[in-house]
Amino acid sequence: MNGLKYRVLWVDDNIETFIELTIDKEFEEHLITLGFVPEIVKFETADKVLKHLKNDKKFDLILSDLNLANDERGDTLISKIREGDIFTEVLFYSGKPGFEEIAKTLYQDRVSFFSLVGDEGFRKFREKVYLLIRLTISKLQELNNIRGLVMSETSELDNLVLEILQTYFSKESQTSQKLREYIIKSIQESTKANVKRSEKLADLDSNAILKERIFDADKKARSIGQLLEIHGLHGTEPFVDFYKNYKEDVLDKRNLLAHVKSDVIDGIQYLILSDGSGEKIDQEQCIEIRSNLKKYAELLKQIKGEVTKE
């Protein structure tokens, strides 16, 4: 689920201090509550960072100590990163007194500063990072981004559903034949305009049936529900009402986002449904959408493990 990842690049030659205080884990937990899959990549030297960035440039936030090992400076590192066309939001921090004055002279493009001094230093540092995380994910409020995220991630879920069905059919058991018959019947019942094509389904092999255009996302989700029924898992936790919940949480949301417009109300950007209801999709609903996409990706992986056991 790459579209649900939130990636942090963290550079500090004394990163162990933050790890011992479990601050990195707190950031991960915060991102999880916002519906993301967190990934925090940590380095202690500028050289290692620059080597890593040659092949991996996609980060949502960069945290960097100002003073690094070997007399390296964080601002010099960020200047080199910017030269590589990486314009990720940056937070510089330092535990040395007088950092505020130093900060005024530093590179300012999408860069914030924090003085990590005093008893409240680490607590306020957390709050500053949380604020920047909120700032960087606000782009997901934009129409094209949230729509693109949902379309992309639901396609990945769709592929995972197909993978489960293909793996199941490869066994050629009595239960896989029962599921095959269910799928053919479900397609035939909903394709009155494609009667001739649906009548030929029984002549196709199972994988060819799964690739049929008329075997759409809704039928695929219903087939997973039927697969759970076949294995006696329907109605058991965590698979209760799988199809109903998947339809409401994923498929219906995707369909809604196909018909929205963007608008700014009282300085806040919303996605407005174009069905005349005026219903708005706000930041909290965006968090719910991301959380559901992540939840069903894990659930489908669990289903695959259950139904493909030897």
Summary of the structure (lengths in Angstrom):
residues: 310
radius of gyration: 24.7
end to end distance: 27.3
largest distance: 78.8
contacts: 897
relative contact order: 0.10
helix: 58%
strand: 15%
